[in-house]
Amino acid sequence: MRQMRRCFVWLLLSVASLANAHDPQLSRVEVAVTANRANVTAVTAASTLRQFTHSANREALAQGFADRIELWSGDTRVELEGLNLQIDEADDSAILTATTHSPVDRLSLRQRVFPQQPESRTILSIWVKGREPVDVVLDPAHPAYIPNGSVPGFAERALAFLSQGIGHILSGPDHILFVLGLVLIGGSVKSLLKIVTAFTLAHSITLTLVALGVFHSNPRIVEPLIALSIVAVAVENIRHSRIDEDKRAASAGWRPWIAFAFGLIHGFGFAETLSSLGLKGGALATALVSFNIGVEIGQALIIMAAVPIVLAALQKKPLATNRFLVAASAGIGLVGLFWFATRLLS
């Protein structure tokens, strides 16, 4: 049990250092072609752009971003003009708008925006009046888009977003701690299933509504609330452990509803990855379904790893394990409180 405590303290210290966990490693390049020019809009993570541009100057960042967009018209590199860069520090996004000085045709994108990042992906959308729109995902397996060349099919695009959903959960310590907090609630497998199902349903609802543009996610509000939800679950775990056994059943009845309420908040956090990309039509539907399934898989992996350990420990040493679970909940709550304060003040 002492070994478990040491491991848990190490885990808390590790995840506390990762308070800013939402870096999707996704970029988007959108090209709208008219008769005499093309309008280009590109979106990426501002922190990543600064890292690879080695500058904080807005003009240098804009030019560095434009240089990374390898658009070609046939055999000619497309030069971007009229660069305008907008940076939103709250959601770590950099949005570049630009135009071309001449007509373009047979557009291709020769590489991802950040090919140096092994797992980075670039979503390319091309709209030409009178033609089928192009929506492709460039990834390590398909690093370029060239007309009549190798273009990722539906299954490959879906798989790209599915893996992104899994990665979003497994690389996001705030979501991991919240799910672990739900697991530490304890109870029967049936009661845990109800809680997790409520959380899943809720975050799927808000993820879908934000991605469709019905609601808009404000990271300045959502991120502190996600941290606060971790604190609330930790406090509920401790409260639940201290009430009489005969009252626990009545208290447990409210827990799926609590999980549902907090799931709505976490759904806004999940949606940040997709809403910033501006996907439309079939590309949005593919990304939304695949990403959400990926989130569920990532969540299931955490639960399948944690639940058997907790249940086995409760059967072997129930008293010591209960004390550890209370201490673990307190530790999770403290990390959530730290995140809440830092996100509120940032």
N, C-alpha and C positions, 0 to 999 in steps of 0.2 A: 504493500500500500504506500510506503514511503517512496518507493521508486516511481509509482504512478504520480504522486504529488510533484516530484522533481520534474518529471516529463511534462506535466501540465503547466507548471510555472514557466518552463522553457518555451512551451507553445504560446502562452499568453504574451511573453516578452517578444517573441518573434512576430506574432500577428499585430501587436500594437505598433510596431515600426512600419507596418504596411497600411496606414490609415487611408491613403489615397489609392484605392484599389481598382478604379474604373478606367483602364486604358485598353480600349478594344482592339488596338493594332489594326484598325480598319481605316482605309482611305477611300474616298469616292471622287471620281472624275466624271463630270456630266457635260456633254457637248451637244448644243442645239445648233444645227446647221441651217443657214438661210442661203438665199441666192448668191450673195456676194461676200459672206464672211461666216464665222462660227463664234458663238458665245460659249465660253467655258466657265464652269463653276467647279471648284475642287474643295473638298473638306478633309481635314486630317486632325490628328491630335497636336495641339500647340506645343506640348512638352516634347513630343517626338521631333517636331519640326525644328525646334530650338537645338535639340541634341545633335541633329545631323547637319544643321546649317552653321552651328558654332557662332551664333550671333543672337542678340536680343533686339537689334535694330529692326524696325518694322519694314523698311525698304529692302534691307538685306534678306529678311525672312521671306518677303513677297517674291523677290527674285530667285531665292534658293528654292522656294516651293515651285515656281514656274519652271525652273531648270530641271526639276525632277519629274515633270509631266512630259514624257517622251511621246508626244503626238506626232504622227507622220501623215502626210497627204501623199499617197503613192510612195515615191522615193525621196520626198523632200521633207525635212524636219519643219514642223509648224512652229513659227515664232509667235509667242503670246505677247500682246500689247495691252496698254491701259490697265496695268495690274492694280488691283485694289484688295488689300488684305484686312479682314476683320478678325479680331481675336476675342473670344469670350473666355475669360479666365475661370468663370464659375464652372463651366462644363468642359474646360480644357480643349476647346475646339478652335481651329483656324480655318477660315473660309476665304478662299481666293476667287475673285471674279476677273475675267480677262476676255479679250477678243482677238481675232486674227485679222491681219491687214488685207487678206485676199481670200477668194473662194477656196474651198477645200473639197476633196473627193477621196474616196477609198481610204478613209481614216483608219489608222492602226495605232495601238498603244504598245510600244516596244518593251516596256518593263513596268513592274509595280512601282508605286511612288517611293517605297522604302525597301528595295530588294535586299538591303543588308540585314534586315530583320527576317530570320528564317521563317517565322510563322505569320508574317504580315500578309494582308490581302488588300487588293484594290478592286473596287467595284466600278466598272465602266459602263456608262449609258450614253448611247448616241441616238439622237433624234434627227431624222431627215424627212422633210415633208414628202408624202407619197410613198414612203418606204416603211418596212417593218422596223420598229425600234430595236436597237441592240442593247442587251443587258447581259453582261458577263462578269464573272469573278476571276480575277487573276490571283493565282496562288503559286506556291513552289512547284506544283505539278503542271500548271499552265501559266508561265510567267509573262506571256505576251498575248495580245489579241491582234491577229492579222486576218483581214477578210479572206474567206475561202480556205483559211488555215484550220488549225486544230482549236476548236472552240469548246469550252466546257459545256457538257450537256446538262439536262435538268438534274439528273442524279448527282452529278459532281457538284453543281451549285448548291443543291440541298445539303450534301455532305459537308461542304465548306461551312455553311451556317450552323449545322448541327454540331460540328466540332467547336465552333465559336461559342455556342451556348454552353457546352460542357466546360470549356476553358473559362468562361465568364464566372461560373459558379466556383470551380476549383481554384481559380486564382484570385477570388474575391473573399478575403478573410471575414468581412462583415457578414456576408451571406452564410459562410461556413459556420461562424459562431452562432448565428441565429438558429440555423438548423440543428446544431448541437444542443443549443438551449432547449429546443423542442424535444429532442431525444432525452435529455436529462430530466424532463418532466416525469418520466417513468410511467408506470401503469401497465396495463395489458397491451398486447400487440394490437388488439382491436381498437383500443382508445388512441394509441399512437397513430394508427392508420387513419382514424377520423381527423386527428389534428393535422397530419401531413396533407391529407386530401383537401381540407379546408384551405390551407395555406397555398397549395398548388392551384386550386380553382381561382382563388382571389388574385394571385399574381398573374395568372393567365388572362384574366379579365382586363386588368389595367395595362398589361403589356400590349394587348391587342388594341385597346382603345387609343393609347398614345401612338402606337405605330400607324394607326389609321388616321391620325390627326384629329380625333374627337376631343381628346384632352392634350394638354402640353405639360411636359415635365420640367419643373424648375429645380435644378440640382441644389441651389442654395437652401431650398426648403426640404427636398426629398432626402438628401444625404444626412443631415442632422436627425431627421425623423427615423431613418433606418438605424442609426446608432442608438437612438432612444428606444426603439423597439427591442433591441438586444438587452438594454437595461431592464425594460419592463418584464421581459420573459424571465430574466434572472431573478428579479424580485418576486415574481409569481411562483417560481420554483421553490424559493426559500420559504415563502408564506405557506405554500401547499405542504411542505415537509413538516411544518409545525402545528398544523391543525389536527384534531382528533381523527382517528381512523374512520369513524362512522360519518363524519362530515366531508370526507374527501370525495366520496361518490358524487355528492351534490355539487361540490366545487369543480370537479372534473367535467361536468356537463357544459360549463361555460367555455372550456378551453378551446374547442374547435372554433367558436365564434371569435375568441381573442386572436387565434392564429389567422382566421379569415381577415380580420381588420388589419393586422400587420402585414398580411400577404398583399393587400391592396397597395400598401406603401412600397413594399419591395418590388412589386411589379413596375412601378414608376422608375425604380433604379435599373431594372433589367432593360426597360424600354430605351434608356439613354443610348445604348449601343446602336439600336436600329433607327430611332427617330432622327438622329443627326445625319443619317445617310440619304434621306430624301427619296427612298425607293418608292416606286409606283407600280400599279397593275400587277401582272403576274410575278414580277421580281419581288414585290413586297409580300405577296402571298407565300411564295416559296421561302423567303427569308424568315417570315413570321412563324410559320408552322415549324420549320426546321430548327430555328433558334430556340423556340419554346420547348421542343422535344429534347434538344440538347441540354437545356436548363434542368428539365426533369431527370434526365439521365445522371447529370452531375449531382443533383440533389439525392437521387437514389443511391449513388455510390457512397456518399457520406453516411447516409442512414444505414446501409447494409454493413458498413465498416464499424459503426458505433454501437448499434443496437445489440448485436450478439455479445459484445464485450460487457456492456452495462448489465444485460440480463444474466450473464454467467457470473459476474461479480456479485450481483444481488443474491443469487442462489447460494454462492459459496460463503460469503461474509456479508450478510445483509446490513448489520449495524455499521460496520466500518465503511462499507460502500455508500450507505446513505449519508454518512458524515462527509465522505469525499465528494459526493454529488452536490451537497450543499456548498462545500468549499469551492468546487468547480464553478457552480452557478454564481457565487460571489465574485470569483475571478473574472468570469465572462462579463458580469455586470460592470466591474471596474473598467475593463477594456472598452465596453460600450460607452461608459460615462466619459472616458478620455476622448474617444472619437467624437462624441457629441459636442464636447467643449471645443475641440480643435476645429471641427467643421463649422460650428456656429461662429467662431471668431475669425475664420479664414476668409 
